[in-house]
Amino acid sequence: MWKLLTDSSADLPRSFYSDNEIGCINLSCLIDGEIVWGAEKDLPASEFYQMMRNGAKPTTSQVNPEEAKKFFESYIDEYKEILYLGFTSGLSGTVGSGKIAAEEIMEEHPEVKIIVVDTLCAAMGQGLLVYHCNELKKQGKSMEEVAKWAEDNKQNMIHLFTVDDLFDLWRGGRVSKTSAFVGTLAGIKPLLHVNDEGKLVSIDKVRGRKKSLTSLIDMMEKKMGGRKDDNKQMIMINHGDCLEDAEWLRDQIKERFGFENCMINNLSPVIGAHTGPSLIALFFVGDVR
């Protein structure tokens, strides 16, 4: 049997990893140079986002090659085949560290095979790819078969985001303070997505929070194509610290499309440091990003 691994940027609930025996390595989030969330720290999301509301300016730290190697080595005594689905290279060097570590281990242990996939996905978009790969694993697919499926289908993991407060994006370094100020006065809410290169980019803007959430559903309908008739597919929603909005979005999606399977989770501090507490992100399998 082979082992499926990922990193904390997939933003799946911790119970999902333990229930499915999926290994996960944590990136780190720091405030004033001190780690507040990472391998040995687990600051509750509500506390983290309140710190941001109070003016904290968190920074993040990717997994380095040494950490990745130690992570992989913790499994090779039991598993000779390992598939690691890593955070998009468009936003982090973590998956690059994984590739370096994998090559070193395979040189030192020729009996071990490690496949590293740059998912070009983030947050629960990455989590959605992990979810589907795990389903294939449970069906008895080989590591090579699942890795090929991941490479062939990763661009079909659609990511749609919005934030209520443009100053969240300013604090995270995503927009200028002037843009945040002008946009806030005008009631502008940006719509963003992760593009084919795995980078977070703006694609539209609307006025008002409810309109921005409704626009996510409208865009979802367009990007799903023929897949919108598959009411059994898994939908995932991340939120910073705005559960009511996430639940409203889930209910509206269920009403429009009939989707019953939906997983909601907080956005982890590593990505949330750049997007803030008001972020709502929607993930699903579609035709094109």
C-alpha positions in Angstrom: 0.0 0.0 0.0 1.2 3.5 -0.8 0.9 6.7 1.2 -0.9 9.9 0.3 0.6 13.2 1.7 -0.2 16.9 1.4 0.4 20.1 3.3 -1.7 22.3 5.5 -2.5 24.7 2.7 -5.1 22.2 1.6 -7.2 23.5 4.5 -9.1 20.3 5.1 -10.3 19.6 8.6 -7.8 17.8 10.8 -10.3 15.0 11.3 -10.3 14.3 7.5 -6.5 13.7 7.5 -6.7 11.4 10.6 -9.8 9.5 9.4 -8.3 8.8 6.0 -4.7 8.3 7.2 -3.4 11.2 5.0 -0.1 12.7 6.1 0.1 16.5 6.3 3.0 18.9 6.9 2.3 22.4 8.2 3.5 25.7 6.8 3.9 28.4 9.5 2.4 31.7 10.3 4.2 34.2 12.5 3.2 37.4 14.3 6.0 39.7 15.5 8.5 36.9 14.6 6.8 34.3 16.8 5.1 31.2 15.3 1.4 31.3 16.2 0.3 28.6 13.8 2.4 25.7 12.5 3.8 22.3 13.3 3.6 22.7 17.1 1.1 25.6 17.4 -2.6 25.6 16.6 -4.0 29.0 17.3 -7.8 28.9 16.8 -8.9 30.7 13.6 -11.3 33.0 15.5 -8.4 34.3 17.7 -6.0 34.6 14.7 -8.5 36.7 12.7 -9.4 38.9 15.7 -5.7 39.6 16.0 -5.7 40.7 12.3 -8.8 42.9 13.0 -6.8 44.5 15.8 -4.0 45.4 13.5 -1.6 42.4 13.6 0.5 41.9 10.5 1.2 38.2 10.2 3.9 36.8 7.9 4.2 33.2 6.6 6.9 30.7 6.2 7.0 27.9 3.6 8.3 24.4 4.2 12.1 24.2 3.5 13.8 21.2 1.9 15.2 20.0 5.2 11.7 20.0 6.8 10.2 18.3 3.7 12.9 15.6 3.8 12.3 14.9 7.5 8.5 14.7 6.8 9.0 12.2 3.9 11.5 10.1 5.9 9.0 9.6 8.7 7.0 7.4 6.3 9.6 5.5 4.3 10.1 2.6 6.8 6.5 1.7 6.3 5.8 2.9 2.8 8.0 2.6 -0.2 5.6 4.5 -2.5 4.6 8.1 -1.5 2.5 10.6 -3.4 2.7 14.2 -2.2 0.2 16.8 -3.5 1.8 20.2 -2.8 0.6 23.8 -2.5 0.8 25.7 -5.8 4.2 26.9 -6.9 2.4 30.1 -8.0 2.1 31.1 -4.3 4.8 29.2 -2.4 8.1 27.4 -2.7 6.9 24.5 -0.6 6.3 22.1 -3.4 9.8 22.9 -4.8 11.2 22.0 -1.4 9.2 18.7 -1.6 10.8 17.9 -5.0 14.3 18.5 -3.7 13.7 16.4 -0.7 12.1 13.6 -2.7 15.1 13.5 -5.1 17.6 13.2 -2.2 15.6 10.5 -0.5 15.3 8.4 -3.7 19.1 8.7 -4.3 19.7 7.5 -0.7 17.0 4.9 -0.8 16.6 3.4 -4.3 13.8 1.2 -3.1 11.6 4.2 -2.3 9.6 6.1 -5.0 8.2 9.5 -4.2 6.0 11.4 -6.7 5.5 15.1 -6.1 2.7 16.9 -7.8 2.6 20.7 -8.1 -1.2 21.0 -7.7 -1.4 24.6 -8.9 -4.2 24.7 -6.3 -4.6 26.6 -3.0 -6.7 26.3 0.1 -9.6 23.9 -0.3 -9.0 23.8 -4.1 -5.9 21.8 -3.2 -8.1 20.1 -0.6 -10.6 19.1 -3.3 -7.8 17.5 -5.3 -6.6 15.6 -2.2 -10.2 14.5 -1.6 -10.6 13.0 -5.1 -7.2 11.4 -5.1 -8.1 9.8 -1.7 -11.3 8.5 -3.2 -9.3 6.9 -6.1 -6.9 5.4 -3.5 -9.8 3.8 -1.6 -10.9 2.3 -4.9 -7.6 0.5 -5.1 -5.9 2.7 -7.8 -2.1 2.5 -7.8 0.0 5.5 -6.9 1.0 6.1 -10.5 -2.7 6.0 -11.6 -3.7 8.5 -9.0 -0.7 10.8 -9.7 -1.6 10.8 -13.4 -5.2 11.6 -12.6 -4.0 14.5 -10.4 -1.9 15.9 -13.2 -4.6 15.5 -15.7 -7.4 17.0 -13.6 -5.8 19.6 -11.4 -6.7 22.5 -13.7 -10.4 21.4 -13.3 -10.3 22.4 -9.6 -12.0 25.8 -9.8 -11.2 28.4 -7.2 -13.5 31.5 -6.7 -12.9 34.1 -3.9 -14.3 37.3 -2.6 -13.6 39.5 0.4 -15.9 42.0 2.2 -13.1 44.4 3.3 -10.5 45.5 0.8 -8.3 46.5 3.7 -7.9 42.8 4.4 -6.2 42.5 1.0 -4.1 45.6 1.7 -2.9 44.2 5.0 -2.0 41.0 3.2 -0.1 42.9 0.5 -2.5 42.1 -2.3 -3.7 45.7 -3.1 -2.4 49.2 -2.4 -3.7 51.3 0.5 -5.1 53.8 -2.0 -7.0 51.1 -3.9 -8.3 49.7 -0.6 -9.5 53.2 0.5 -11.1 54.2 -2.8 -12.7 50.7 -3.3 -14.1 50.8 0.3 -15.7 54.2 -0.3 -17.3 52.8 -3.4 -18.5 49.6 -1.8 -16.4 47.6 -4.2 -16.0 43.8 -3.6 -13.4 42.1 -5.7 -13.9 38.6 -7.3 -10.7 36.6 -7.6 -9.6 33.2 -8.7 -6.5 31.0 -9.0 -5.4 30.9 -12.6 -3.8 28.2 -14.7 -0.4 29.2 -13.3 -1.6 28.7 -9.7 -1.6 32.4 -8.9 -4.3 34.4 -7.2 -5.6 37.1 -9.6 -8.6 39.5 -9.8 -11.2 38.7 -12.4 -14.1 41.1 -11.7 -15.6 43.5 -9.1 -19.1 44.2 -7.9 -20.8 46.4 -5.4 -22.0 44.9 -2.1 -21.3 41.8 -0.1 -24.5 39.9 -1.0 -23.9 40.7 -4.7 -20.4 39.4 -4.5 -21.5 36.1 -2.9 -24.3 35.7 -5.5 -21.7 36.4 -8.2 -19.6 33.5 -7.0 -22.6 31.2 -7.7 -23.3 32.8 -11.1 -19.6 32.2 -12.1 -19.8 28.7 -10.7 -22.7 27.9 -13.1 -20.6 29.1 -16.0 -17.4 27.3 -15.1 -19.0 24.0 -14.2 -20.3 23.5 -17.8 -21.9 20.1 -18.1 -20.8 19.1 -14.6 -23.6 21.1 -13.0 -25.9 18.2 -13.5 -23.7 16.0 -11.3 -25.5 16.7 -8.0 -23.3 14.2 -6.2 -20.1 16.1 -6.6 -18.3 17.5 -3.5 -18.3 21.3 -3.1 -15.9 23.0 -0.7 -16.1 26.4 1.0 -13.4 28.2 2.9 -14.1 31.2 5.1 -11.8 33.4 7.2 -14.0 34.1 10.2 -17.5 34.5 8.6 -19.3 31.2 9.0 -22.8 32.7 8.4 -21.8 33.9 5.0 -20.3 30.4 4.2 -23.5 28.7 5.3 -25.6 31.1 3.3 -23.5 30.4 0.2 -23.8 26.6 0.8 -27.6 26.9 1.1 -27.9 29.0 -2.1 -25.8 26.5 -4.0 -28.0 23.6 -2.8 -31.1 25.5 -3.8 -29.9 26.3 -7.3 -28.0 23.1 -8.2 -29.3 20.5 -5.8 -25.8 19.7 -4.5 -25.9 17.9 -1.1 -22.2 17.3 -0.5 -20.5 20.3 0.9 -17.5 20.7 3.2 -17.0 24.0 5.0 -13.8 24.9 6.9 -11.9 28.0 8.1 -9.2 29.3 5.9 -5.9 28.5 7.7 -3.7 31.4 8.9 -1.0 30.7 6.3 -3.3 31.8 3.4 -5.6 33.9 5.6 -2.7 36.1 6.5 -2.9 37.5 3.0 -6.7 37.6 2.6 -8.2 38.4 6.1 -11.2 37.3 8.1 -13.9 38.3 5.5 -12.7 36.0 2.8 -15.2 33.5 1.3 -13.8 31.0 -1.2 -15.8 28.4 -3.3 -14.3 25.3 -4.8 -15.7 22.7 -7.2 -14.8 20.6 -10.2 -15.5 22.4 -13.5 -14.5 22.6 -17.1 -12.1 25.5 -17.2 -10.6 27.9 -14.7 
